[in-house]
Amino acid sequence: MAVDYPAHKLACYVSDDGCSTLTFYSLLEAAKFAKLWVPFCKKYNIQLRAPFRYFAGDATTLTGEDCSVEFQQARDTMKDEYEQLSRKIEDASKGSVPSNFTGEFAAFSNAERRNHSTIIKIILENKEGHPDELPHLIYISREKRAKHPHHYKAGAMNVLTRVSGLMTNAPFMLNVDCDMYANNPQIILHALCLFVGAKHERDCAFVQCPQHFYDGAKDDPFGNQLVVLHEYLGRGIVGIQGPFYGGTGSFHRRKVIYGSWPEDMKTKKKSHTFNGELTELESLNGFGSSKQFINSVAHALLDDSDHPRDLWSSLEAVCQVASCTYEYNTDWGKEVGWMYGSTTEDILTGLAIHTKGWRSLYCSPNPPAFLGCAPSGGPASMTQQKRWATGLLEVLISKKSPIYGTLFMHLYYRQCLAYLWILTWALRSIPEFLYALLPAYCIITNSHFLPKGQEPTIIIPIAIFVIYNLYCLYEYFATDLSIRAWWNNHRMQRITSTCAWSFGILSVVLKLLGLSETVFEVTKKDQSTSSDSTNAELGRFTFDESPIFVPGTALLLVHLIAVFTMLFGLRPQASGNSGSGLGEVICTVWVVLCFWPFFRGLFGKGKYGIPSTTIMKGAILATIVVYLSRFTSTG
């Protein structure tokens, strides 16, 4: 709400999919604080406009001001107001949220998390349309019923699209996840420059900003800050058809979300409206039964959305389009809006846009546009990676696969290859897991898969290993990251592939067999802390009783058994010079080093230790693998 852009051209919609009175109460209190905070930021040209971050730093370095007496007094007043806001919300989280359900809270009286009617609250309204006031602020909790699918985040985004289409119908939309904030106050101007400056409209369907994180643990111990991925892949595919849609920090053309094709921009302009009213209702039946909303769609498709609106007059229609039954017998989630059918709705939606021939652009200003909170700890990181792997594989096997888009529609061939690279993440877990088992198998059976040290061909695997890792290390150096960050990301790739991605494949297989449906698992993101006393703990790998850690535990135990059998001479005798050699031993040590967090977890306590049930399950699997290895070698 505090970005550098005319307030009368902004509207902020907050989606609360949990129908939480605490969230609504916090939003009401934050809106009161915003009436003081936003003018303060614009008067003194504050650049860091997230108060929880601003008041954690030094005013001189953050603002660039000369710290005049007037500014110091204003800042102290703002800090007191913010601390008061924080106390109110903290007290409310402990159970002091208004429980009499009167006034603004009356709508929550009979509401349950997954069973409630639509709740729409206009918290702030810029009635006079003044550019220096606060923008509209609207709270939305869409209707949910147990027997009606709500399609997780994609469903929530589609409700936001319809509600905003009725209330303000702006031609551009920005979606940001709840853990992120606008770090660059001029980001809207940056994005609109790309939209307006594109030579052809089809060259800019959406603008994607890379994800950056605040207070991330040093050297990226969980490999989820994705710095190198955004720097190389994100910038690289800009030269093809544009970056993937990342699900947050993205600016969209409304009419593209409405399913517009590049070819339709000129040919359909005369077929939708006449004097502001629909003339071909049947052409827009896929948008639902609300005539008021369909009329807003027609205006959006014509880029004619700058007409006056009364927010309150549209509330009845808004509740209709936010109901849980509105999307039945419509094109929502299939041809219109955010796409359904995958837990990675962002990739699927962006792919559908690119498939129509649209391009996207990459926006990476300095300072970064948005900052968010990266998941910390093993369980949160694995949950996120499992959801990604599941969703990406769902896209790969769906009717909207990039292969189909290239063969029969307008997806560029090289863009298809880029999509396939990311969509096949989960499939990599199978060969990677088997390859990780190979050195241990060779040691246990006293065989080999690498040339012996005296053979000239040994130089081939050594050269491949060294060149690949040196090149990866160069990429990290080029992005100002350390050797430790490279190693952390390397080992986390092995852990993620073995644990999270393998379960992603299992989820999709069970879905294909009709035994289970994939579930959108929300990633827990704790607000980071930058205190030195906790930095060591922030980087430690944590565990829980989830079965997702069983494959990694079993793999580590197999390699430890292999080392044990080699040290104590328990391997079978090899015939001639066919026994395992130094190469297999080095590979086994390398795998153990990659899974060092699991090795520490075998002896750790509390959340830093692997639960005994997980160790037992891993030991059973490891025993089976060792037995089968011995059986096949003797057979």
Wavefront OBJ file of the C-alpha trace (Angstrom):
o trace
v 0.000 0.000 0.000
v 3.010 2.298 0.425
v 4.516 1.870 -3.051
v 5.275 4.901 -5.219
v 2.171 4.904 -7.377
v -1.035 7.007 -7.383
v -3.263 5.546 -4.675
v -6.465 6.023 -6.674
v -5.098 3.602 -9.271
v -4.310 0.902 -6.704
v -6.479 -1.622 -4.907
v -5.207 -4.210 -2.431
v -7.138 -7.472 -2.051
v -6.183 -9.788 0.822
v -7.302 -13.406 0.491
v -7.783 -15.261 3.788
v -8.360 -18.898 2.868
v -8.453 -19.886 6.527
v -11.346 -17.548 7.430
v -9.430 -16.422 10.507
v -10.773 -13.769 12.843
v -7.166 -13.157 13.907
v -6.154 -12.376 10.315
v -9.122 -10.043 9.876
v -8.479 -8.307 13.206
v -4.796 -7.876 12.319
v -5.735 -6.417 8.960
v -8.106 -3.904 10.598
v -5.388 -2.774 12.986
v -2.752 -2.674 10.234
v -5.066 -0.462 8.149
v -5.254 2.029 11.020
v -1.460 2.058 11.250
v -1.189 2.447 7.460
v -2.942 5.827 7.699
v 0.123 7.032 9.614
v 2.841 4.902 8.050
v 2.189 5.518 4.345
v 2.283 9.356 4.575
v 5.424 9.095 6.733
v 7.178 6.936 4.113
v 6.278 9.250 1.245
v 7.081 12.461 3.098
v 10.587 11.349 4.071
v 11.190 9.148 1.005
v 11.655 5.997 3.075
v 12.900 3.226 0.803
v 12.367 0.232 3.094
v 8.618 0.395 3.644
v 7.943 -2.828 5.512
v 7.820 -1.568 9.111
v 8.915 -4.856 10.699
v 12.107 -4.619 8.651
v 12.548 -0.863 8.851
v 12.475 -0.645 12.634
v 14.932 -3.529 12.924
v 17.632 -1.430 11.189
v 19.403 1.859 11.541
v 17.453 4.913 10.368
v 20.477 6.683 8.918
v 21.544 3.823 6.676
v 18.007 2.918 5.705
v 16.730 6.317 4.661
v 19.775 8.273 3.534
v 18.381 11.290 5.382
v 20.466 13.657 7.494
v 18.485 12.620 10.594
v 17.004 16.033 11.314
v 15.184 16.615 14.556
v 11.844 16.669 12.774
v 12.563 13.330 11.113
v 13.770 11.729 14.351
v 10.631 12.814 16.159
v 8.422 11.496 13.369
v 10.336 8.232 13.302
v 10.062 7.790 17.070
v 6.329 8.394 16.843
v 6.013 5.802 14.077
v 8.049 3.308 16.077
v 5.789 3.751 19.107
v 2.713 3.289 16.935
v 4.181 0.183 15.338
v 5.119 -1.356 18.683
v 1.587 -0.695 19.872
v 0.238 -2.430 16.740
v 2.555 -5.381 17.331
v 1.407 -5.728 20.938
v -2.241 -5.681 19.902
v -1.718 -8.463 17.370
v 0.443 -10.520 19.731
v -2.187 -10.205 22.456
v -4.872 -11.172 19.955
v -2.906 -14.268 18.957
v -2.999 -15.356 22.594
v -6.776 -15.398 22.606
v -7.982 -11.850 23.027
v -9.563 -11.495 19.572
v -13.108 -10.088 19.939
v -15.245 -13.152 20.633
v -18.701 -11.572 20.853
v -18.968 -11.584 17.032
v -20.650 -8.230 16.735
v -20.094 -5.376 14.326
v -17.402 -6.195 11.773
v -16.937 -9.665 13.288
v -20.584 -10.738 13.025
v -19.906 -12.547 9.741
v -17.498 -14.891 11.543
v -20.047 -16.071 14.137
v -20.785 -19.448 12.522
v -17.702 -19.703 10.334
v -15.430 -22.733 10.347
v -12.124 -23.011 8.555
v -13.502 -25.285 5.800
v -17.201 -24.542 6.119
v -18.342 -20.939 5.864
v -20.088 -18.442 3.619
v -18.338 -15.751 1.596
v -17.016 -12.878 3.700
v -16.124 -9.635 1.904
v -15.064 -6.586 3.921
v -14.160 -3.185 2.482
v -11.658 -1.979 5.074
v -10.419 1.143 3.269
v -11.942 2.950 0.332
v -10.497 5.869 -1.590
v -13.929 7.339 -2.301
v -12.798 10.626 -3.792
v -10.081 9.083 -5.928
v -7.269 11.192 -4.492
v -3.790 10.034 -5.586
v -2.237 10.943 -2.204
v -4.637 9.000 0.004
v -4.587 5.278 0.785
v -5.660 2.779 -1.876
v -8.664 0.492 -1.529
v -8.162 -2.373 0.927
v -10.552 -5.328 0.672
v -10.620 -8.499 2.768
v -11.858 -11.681 1.072
v -12.609 -15.093 2.503
v -14.278 -17.135 -0.227
v -17.059 -19.576 0.510
v -15.976 -23.095 1.400
v -18.072 -26.222 1.835
v -16.907 -29.740 2.605
v -18.428 -31.323 -0.518
v -17.194 -28.708 -2.973
v -13.569 -28.652 -4.256
v -11.805 -25.367 -3.631
v -8.665 -26.016 -5.711
v -6.261 -24.595 -3.135
v -4.221 -21.542 -4.184
v -5.389 -21.585 -7.809
v -9.006 -21.446 -6.655
v -8.257 -18.567 -4.315
v -6.506 -16.653 -7.100
v -9.485 -17.114 -9.406
v -11.841 -15.761 -6.751
v -9.541 -12.757 -6.291
v -9.579 -12.226 -10.054
v -13.387 -12.222 -10.235
v -13.863 -10.068 -7.137
v -11.312 -7.500 -8.297
v -12.858 -7.580 -11.769
v -16.190 -6.519 -10.334
v -14.862 -3.922 -7.910
v -12.032 -2.179 -9.741
v -11.263 -4.136 -12.929
v -7.733 -2.777 -13.314
v -5.970 -3.950 -16.512
v -2.942 -5.205 -14.541
v -2.797 -7.469 -11.506
v 0.037 -8.181 -9.076
v -0.009 -11.290 -6.908
v 2.303 -11.643 -3.913
v 2.429 -14.456 -1.354
v 1.647 -13.644 2.264
v 5.265 -14.012 3.414
v 6.593 -11.412 0.952
v 6.734 -7.627 0.995
v 7.516 -4.922 -1.572
v 11.185 -4.147 -1.019
v 11.453 -1.672 -3.887
v 8.813 1.085 -3.603
v 9.014 1.793 -7.339
v 8.457 -1.778 -8.483
v 5.059 -1.044 -10.036
v 6.648 1.663 -12.188
v 9.406 -0.759 -13.222
v 6.862 -3.392 -14.242
v 4.577 -0.991 -16.092
v 7.541 0.323 -18.063
v 8.017 -3.197 -19.403
v 4.317 -3.575 -20.226
v 4.008 -0.210 -21.923
v 7.426 -0.316 -23.556
v 6.913 -3.644 -25.290
v 6.913 -3.212 -29.059
v 3.979 -5.591 -29.421
v 1.433 -6.426 -26.734
v 1.992 -10.145 -27.234
v 5.601 -9.667 -26.098
v 4.524 -9.059 -22.500
v 1.705 -11.172 -21.056
v 3.199 -11.035 -17.573
v 6.257 -9.676 -15.806
v 8.042 -11.987 -13.383
v 10.322 -10.765 -10.591
v 12.861 -13.245 -9.183
v 12.339 -14.469 -5.641
v 14.750 -13.129 -3.054
v 14.694 -13.743 0.688
v 15.403 -11.686 3.772
v 17.451 -12.952 6.708
v 18.168 -16.232 4.981
v 20.560 -18.521 6.811
v 24.160 -17.912 5.791
v 25.429 -19.979 2.842
v 21.949 -21.361 2.095
v 22.198 -24.540 4.232
v 18.883 -25.934 2.945
v 19.491 -25.141 -0.730
v 16.159 -23.344 -1.197
v 17.194 -19.744 -1.881
v 17.619 -20.604 -5.591
v 20.017 -17.750 -6.338
v 21.914 -19.506 -9.130
v 18.724 -20.942 -10.632
v 17.140 -17.495 -10.987
v 20.362 -15.913 -12.217
v 21.047 -18.410 -15.002
v 17.768 -20.104 -15.902
v 15.590 -17.061 -15.227
v 17.725 -14.729 -17.319
v 18.526 -17.367 -19.922
v 14.978 -18.130 -21.014
v 14.207 -14.412 -21.332
v 15.801 -14.726 -24.765
v 13.392 -17.479 -25.808
v 9.774 -16.933 -24.743
v 10.327 -15.450 -21.323
v 10.602 -16.601 -17.698
v 8.269 -19.096 -16.068
v 5.469 -17.772 -13.904
v 6.768 -18.164 -10.336
v 3.509 -17.875 -8.399
v 4.468 -14.681 -6.583
v 6.011 -11.332 -7.438
v 4.212 -11.438 -10.796
v 2.355 -8.753 -12.748
v -0.325 -10.013 -15.151
v -2.449 -8.511 -17.879
v -5.999 -9.155 -16.739
v -7.199 -10.043 -20.224
v -4.468 -12.677 -20.560
v -5.682 -14.295 -17.346
v -9.151 -14.146 -18.906
v -7.852 -16.420 -21.664
v -7.168 -13.860 -24.383
v -5.004 -15.021 -27.298
v -2.530 -12.696 -29.005
v -4.433 -13.112 -32.292
v -7.684 -11.997 -30.619
v -6.512 -8.525 -29.692
v -7.736 -6.845 -32.859
v -10.242 -9.279 -34.333
v -12.567 -9.524 -31.335
v -12.811 -5.900 -30.302
v -16.093 -5.276 -32.076
v -17.821 -8.468 -30.967
v -18.009 -8.121 -27.187
v -19.598 -4.817 -26.298
v -21.709 -2.026 -27.642
v -22.113 1.191 -25.667
v -20.572 -0.586 -22.673
v -23.075 -3.489 -22.675
v -22.620 -7.054 -23.898
v -23.874 -7.876 -27.365
v -22.647 -11.488 -27.516
v -23.285 -13.032 -24.129
v -22.869 -16.527 -25.502
v -19.235 -15.816 -26.362
v -18.437 -15.271 -22.677
v -20.607 -17.948 -21.053
v -17.460 -19.705 -19.856
v -16.951 -16.939 -17.296
v -20.046 -17.920 -15.299
v -23.594 -16.778 -14.744
v -23.034 -13.279 -13.325
v -24.014 -10.775 -16.019
v -22.391 -7.957 -14.066
v -19.093 -9.826 -13.983
v -19.321 -10.834 -17.651
v -19.817 -7.185 -18.528
v -16.642 -6.337 -16.584
v -14.837 -9.085 -18.517
v -15.904 -7.512 -21.802
v -14.551 -4.150 -20.661
v -11.262 -5.786 -19.628
v -10.890 -7.561 -22.970
v -11.307 -4.209 -24.672
v -8.782 -2.516 -22.356
v -11.669 -0.291 -21.288
v -11.583 -0.626 -17.497
v -11.071 3.000 -16.441
v -14.694 3.753 -15.671
v -15.975 4.841 -12.203
v -16.975 2.156 -9.735
v -18.754 2.112 -6.415
v -17.286 -0.680 -4.333
v -20.336 -1.074 -2.106
v -22.788 -1.390 -4.979
v -21.017 -4.506 -6.262
v -21.038 -6.476 -2.981
v -24.006 -8.667 -3.911
v -22.451 -9.676 -7.220
v -19.076 -10.122 -5.517
v -20.532 -12.633 -3.059
v -22.025 -14.523 -5.988
v -18.742 -14.880 -7.903
v -16.915 -15.881 -4.687
v -19.316 -18.745 -3.925
v -18.100 -22.339 -4.011
v -20.562 -23.301 -6.791
v -19.941 -20.421 -9.190
v -17.325 -22.243 -11.274
v -19.497 -25.249 -12.105
v -20.078 -25.572 -15.866
v -17.621 -22.762 -16.603
v -14.145 -22.522 -18.096
v -12.494 -21.395 -14.853
v -9.391 -23.466 -14.162
v -9.549 -25.018 -17.636
v -9.334 -22.191 -20.156
v -9.770 -19.117 -17.957
v -7.872 -17.902 -14.891
v -5.355 -19.893 -12.902
v -5.253 -23.479 -14.139
v -6.395 -26.470 -12.068
v -4.930 -29.954 -12.111
v -1.539 -29.432 -10.479
v -0.199 -28.433 -7.073
v 2.191 -26.139 -8.966
v -0.573 -23.985 -10.413
v 1.956 -21.262 -11.226
v 3.968 -23.329 -13.717
v 0.784 -24.749 -15.271
v -0.784 -21.298 -15.651
v 2.384 -19.778 -17.110
v 2.717 -22.709 -19.503
v -0.872 -22.219 -20.685
v -0.082 -18.561 -21.391
v 3.141 -19.341 -23.270
v 1.379 -22.085 -25.222
v -0.959 -19.478 -26.726
v 2.028 -17.614 -28.131
v 2.410 -14.954 -25.462
v 5.818 -13.968 -24.156
v 6.818 -12.874 -20.658
v 9.463 -10.504 -19.346
v 11.910 -10.571 -16.443
v 12.170 -7.684 -13.983
v 15.134 -7.655 -11.608
v 15.630 -4.115 -10.282
v 18.098 -2.983 -7.653
v 17.107 -3.144 -4.837
v 15.175 -6.411 -5.356
v 11.468 -6.015 -6.029
v 10.123 -8.330 -3.325
v 11.642 -10.167 -0.382
v 10.163 -13.234 1.255
v 10.860 -15.849 3.874
v 12.534 -19.098 2.806
v 11.491 -22.304 4.609
v 13.954 -23.374 7.285
v 14.653 -26.863 8.566
v 14.401 -30.262 6.952
v 10.635 -30.922 7.166
v 9.590 -27.569 5.669
v 12.171 -27.784 2.867
v 11.232 -31.360 2.003
v 7.507 -30.562 2.063
v 8.039 -27.717 -0.378
v 10.201 -29.806 -2.689
v 7.763 -32.721 -2.603
v 4.878 -30.435 -3.571
v 6.939 -28.965 -6.411
v 7.980 -32.396 -7.682
v 4.404 -33.682 -7.524
v 2.941 -30.658 -9.270
v 5.606 -30.515 -11.977
v 5.119 -34.180 -12.806
v 1.352 -33.622 -12.948
v 1.943 -30.924 -15.558
v 4.240 -33.197 -17.563
v 1.638 -35.968 -17.900
v -1.344 -33.631 -18.357
v -3.071 -32.560 -21.567
v -1.324 -29.199 -21.200
v 2.139 -30.766 -21.481
v 4.739 -28.557 -23.193
v 5.278 -31.323 -25.762
v 1.658 -30.920 -26.908
v 2.024 -27.144 -26.805
v 5.016 -27.268 -29.138
v 3.578 -29.803 -31.581
v 0.078 -28.405 -31.929
v 0.074 -24.859 -30.534
v 2.462 -21.911 -30.229
v 5.049 -22.893 -27.591
v 8.589 -22.374 -28.873
v 10.695 -25.523 -29.177
v 13.502 -24.218 -26.966
v 10.949 -22.972 -24.427
v 9.546 -26.507 -24.429
v 13.001 -27.857 -23.600
v 13.291 -25.378 -20.717
v 9.920 -26.497 -19.362
v 10.868 -30.161 -19.737
v 14.057 -29.582 -17.779
v 12.110 -28.394 -14.757
v 9.105 -30.713 -15.188
v 11.303 -33.811 -15.085
v 12.857 -32.957 -11.717
v 10.987 -35.765 -9.983
v 11.961 -38.366 -12.598
v 15.627 -37.703 -11.856
v 15.183 -39.246 -8.419
v 15.011 -42.793 -9.814
v 18.388 -42.903 -11.643
v 20.027 -40.713 -8.995
v 18.921 -43.025 -6.177
v 20.083 -46.134 -8.025
v 23.361 -44.485 -8.960
v 23.881 -43.459 -5.335
v 23.430 -47.106 -4.333
v 25.890 -48.372 -6.940
v 29.183 -47.707 -5.045
v 27.860 -49.406 -1.909
v 26.615 -52.354 -3.964
v 30.030 -52.755 -5.584
v 31.812 -52.691 -2.201
v 29.387 -55.173 -0.629
v 29.668 -57.581 -3.577
v 33.379 -56.820 -4.155
v 32.792 -55.770 -7.748
v 33.449 -52.534 -9.605
v 31.796 -50.143 -12.028
v 34.733 -47.755 -12.494
v 38.014 -48.461 -14.250
v 40.935 -49.416 -12.033
v 43.493 -46.814 -11.059
v 46.137 -48.234 -13.412
v 43.786 -48.183 -16.409
v 44.028 -45.092 -18.688
v 40.230 -44.893 -18.992
v 39.970 -43.808 -15.343
v 40.696 -40.301 -16.567
v 37.226 -40.113 -18.203
v 35.042 -40.300 -15.041
v 37.568 -38.174 -13.142
v 37.517 -35.485 -15.835
v 33.700 -35.463 -15.979
v 33.448 -35.187 -12.188
v 36.052 -32.416 -11.901
v 34.834 -30.355 -14.875
v 31.190 -30.518 -13.804
v 31.879 -29.472 -10.230
v 34.340 -26.748 -11.233
v 31.768 -25.282 -13.606
v 29.071 -25.362 -10.903
v 31.509 -23.743 -8.493
v 32.209 -21.020 -11.069
v 28.468 -20.270 -11.270
v 28.327 -19.749 -7.516
v 31.413 -17.535 -7.533
v 29.915 -15.493 -10.377
v 26.838 -14.799 -8.239
v 28.974 -13.769 -5.230
v 28.290 -16.978 -3.292
v 30.809 -18.973 -1.301
v 32.242 -22.470 -1.624
v 30.160 -23.416 1.415
v 26.996 -22.264 -0.363
v 27.943 -24.395 -3.378
v 28.505 -27.438 -1.190
v 25.274 -26.910 0.748
v 23.285 -26.691 -2.475
v 25.081 -29.713 -3.941
v 24.358 -31.976 -0.980
v 20.786 -30.683 -0.664
v 20.200 -31.605 -4.309
v 21.158 -35.187 -3.471
v 18.997 -35.214 -0.332
v 16.043 -33.603 -2.112
v 16.248 -36.034 -5.012
v 16.386 -39.065 -2.724
v 13.706 -37.984 -0.260
v 11.281 -35.363 -1.573
v 11.303 -36.074 -5.291
v 10.874 -39.829 -4.830
v 7.752 -39.193 -2.765
v 6.571 -36.779 -5.442
v 6.694 -39.625 -7.985
v 4.857 -41.905 -5.549
v 2.080 -39.314 -5.107
v 1.541 -39.018 -8.862
v 1.604 -42.815 -9.363
v -1.035 -43.266 -6.659
v -3.125 -40.554 -8.336
v -2.872 -42.264 -11.729
v -3.923 -45.573 -10.161
v -6.902 -43.884 -8.548
v -5.732 -44.797 -5.052
v -5.125 -41.267 -3.775
v -5.452 -37.624 -4.730
v -2.525 -35.241 -4.547
v -2.817 -32.745 -1.702
v -1.564 -29.154 -1.636
v 0.729 -29.142 1.395
v 1.336 -25.643 2.718
v 4.992 -24.872 3.386
v 5.606 -23.583 6.891
v 7.733 -20.435 6.747
v 8.856 -19.108 10.097
v 9.905 -15.480 10.206
v 13.671 -15.506 10.181
v 15.853 -13.917 12.753
v 19.222 -12.340 12.201
v 20.550 -12.570 15.735
v 24.046 -14.024 15.920
v 23.135 -16.325 18.784
v 20.767 -18.307 16.613
v 22.689 -18.346 13.323
v 24.272 -21.730 14.105
v 20.913 -23.300 14.867
v 19.332 -21.798 11.742
v 21.648 -23.865 9.550
v 21.138 -27.205 11.290
v 19.074 -29.828 9.526
v 15.974 -30.869 11.430
v 13.811 -33.982 11.211
v 10.343 -35.163 12.121
v 8.521 -38.490 11.899
v 7.509 -38.001 8.282
v 8.263 -41.024 6.054
v 9.930 -38.622 3.616
v 13.213 -39.096 5.531
v 13.186 -42.913 5.301
v 14.840 -43.222 1.833
v 17.725 -40.940 2.829
v 18.228 -42.796 6.107
v 18.196 -46.158 4.334
v 20.686 -44.972 1.695
v 23.089 -43.722 4.356
v 22.843 -46.978 6.337
v 23.580 -49.025 3.201
v 26.779 -47.052 2.642
v 27.801 -47.336 6.284
v 27.272 -51.109 6.077
v 29.396 -51.170 2.920
v 32.235 -49.347 4.696
v 31.894 -51.706 7.661
v 32.071 -54.856 5.486
v 35.146 -53.498 3.700
v 37.018 -52.562 6.895
v 36.347 -55.903 8.557
v 36.928 -58.056 5.484
v 33.385 -59.393 5.284
v 33.169 -59.129 1.498
v 33.243 -62.164 -0.833
v 36.480 -62.947 -2.611
v 36.857 -61.354 -6.030
v 38.069 -63.342 -8.986
v 41.197 -61.895 -10.537
v 41.270 -58.126 -10.692
v 37.484 -57.624 -10.709
v 37.100 -56.503 -7.073
v 36.073 -53.024 -5.969
v 38.810 -50.426 -5.931
v 39.640 -46.920 -4.766
v 37.079 -45.350 -7.104
v 34.144 -47.112 -5.430
v 35.465 -46.200 -1.984
v 35.775 -42.512 -2.934
v 32.218 -42.545 -4.329
v 30.892 -44.095 -1.120
v 32.657 -41.485 1.001
v 31.240 -38.782 -1.281
v 27.676 -40.062 -0.766
v 28.166 -40.205 3.011
v 29.429 -36.602 2.963
v 26.373 -35.540 0.942
v 24.141 -37.168 3.552
v 26.165 -35.868 6.491
v 23.106 -34.159 8.028
v 21.515 -37.617 8.225
v 24.688 -39.056 9.757
v 24.562 -36.386 12.469
v 20.855 -37.058 12.812
v 21.553 -40.683 13.766
v 23.136 -39.389 16.981
v 21.219 -36.121 17.412
v 18.486 -35.403 19.915
v 15.154 -33.658 19.683
v 14.326 -32.093 16.348
v 17.963 -32.452 15.265
v 17.836 -36.230 15.591
v 16.220 -38.754 13.252
v 13.260 -40.369 15.075
v 13.827 -43.971 16.139
v 10.900 -45.159 14.027
v 12.471 -43.614 10.920
v 15.826 -45.220 11.738
v 14.122 -48.585 12.205
v 12.296 -48.349 8.880
v 15.506 -47.253 7.178
v 17.422 -50.124 8.765
v 14.856 -52.630 7.482
v 15.139 -51.258 3.957
v 18.944 -51.190 4.188
v 18.995 -54.830 5.346
v 16.809 -55.853 2.409
v 19.103 -54.032 -0.045
v 22.228 -55.637 1.418
v 20.618 -59.097 1.372
v 19.516 -58.702 -2.255
v 22.996 -57.455 -3.176
v 24.620 -60.534 -1.666
v 21.964 -62.799 -3.191
v 22.450 -61.445 -6.716
v 26.238 -61.596 -6.443
v 26.232 -65.259 -5.358
v 23.425 -66.210 -7.747
l 1 2 3 4 5 6 7 8 9 10 11 12 13 14 15 16 17 18 19 20 21 22 23 24 25 26 27 28 29 30 31 32 33 34 35 36 37 38 39 40 41 42 43 44 45 46 47 48 49 50 51 52 53 54 55 56 57 58 59 60 61 62 63 64 65 66 67 68 69 70 71 72 73 74 75 76 77 78 79 80 81 82 83 84 85 86 87 88 89 90 91 92 93 94 95 96 97 98 99 100 101 102 103 104 105 106 107 108 109 110 111 112 113 114 115 116 117 118 119 120 121 122 123 124 125 126 127 128 129 130 131 132 133 134 135 136 137 138 139 140 141 142 143 144 145 146 147 148 149 150 151 152 153 154 155 156 157 158 159 160 161 162 163 164 165 166 167 168 169 170 171 172 173 174 175 176 177 178 179 180 181 182 183 184 185 186 187 188 189 190 191 192 193 194 195 196 197 198 199 200 201 202 203 204 205 206 207 208 209 210 211 212 213 214 215 216 217 218 219 220 221 222 223 224 225 226 227 228 229 230 231 232 233 234 235 236 237 238 239 240 241 242 243 244 245 246 247 248 249 250 251 252 253 254 255 256 257 258 259 260 261 262 263 264 265 266 267 268 269 270 271 272 273 274 275 276 277 278 279 280 281 282 283 284 285 286 287 288 289 290 291 292 293 294 295 296 297 298 299 300 301 302 303 304 305 306 307 308 309 310 311 312 313 314 315 316 317 318 319 320 321 322 323 324 325 326 327 328 329 330 331 332 333 334 335 336 337 338 339 340 341 342 343 344 345 346 347 348 349 350 351 352 353 354 355 356 357 358 359 360 361 362 363 364 365 366 367 368 369 370 371 372 373 374 375 376 377 378 379 380 381 382 383 384 385 386 387 388 389 390 391 392 393 394 395 396 397 398 399 400 401 402 403 404 405 406 407 408 409 410 411 412 413 414 415 416 417 418 419 420 421 422 423 424 425 426 427 428 429 430 431 432 433 434 435 436 437 438 439 440 441 442 443 444 445 446 447 448 449 450 451 452 453 454 455 456 457 458 459 460 461 462 463 464 465 466 467 468 469 470 471 472 473 474 475 476 477 478 479 480 481 482 483 484 485 486 487 488 489 490 491 492 493 494 495 496 497 498 499 500 501 502 503 504 505 506 507 508 509 510 511 512 513 514 515 516 517 518 519 520 521 522 523 524 525 526 527 528 529 530 531 532 533 534 535 536 537 538 539 540 541 542 543 544 545 546 547 548 549 550 551 552 553 554 555 556 557 558 559 560 561 562 563 564 565 566 567 568 569 570 571 572 573 574 575 576 577 578 579 580 581 582 583 584 585 586 587 588 589 590 591 592 593 594 595 596 597 598 599 600 601 602 603 604 605 606 607 608 609 610 611 612 613 614 615 616 617 618 619 620 621 622 623 624 625 626 627 628 629 630 631 632 633 634 635
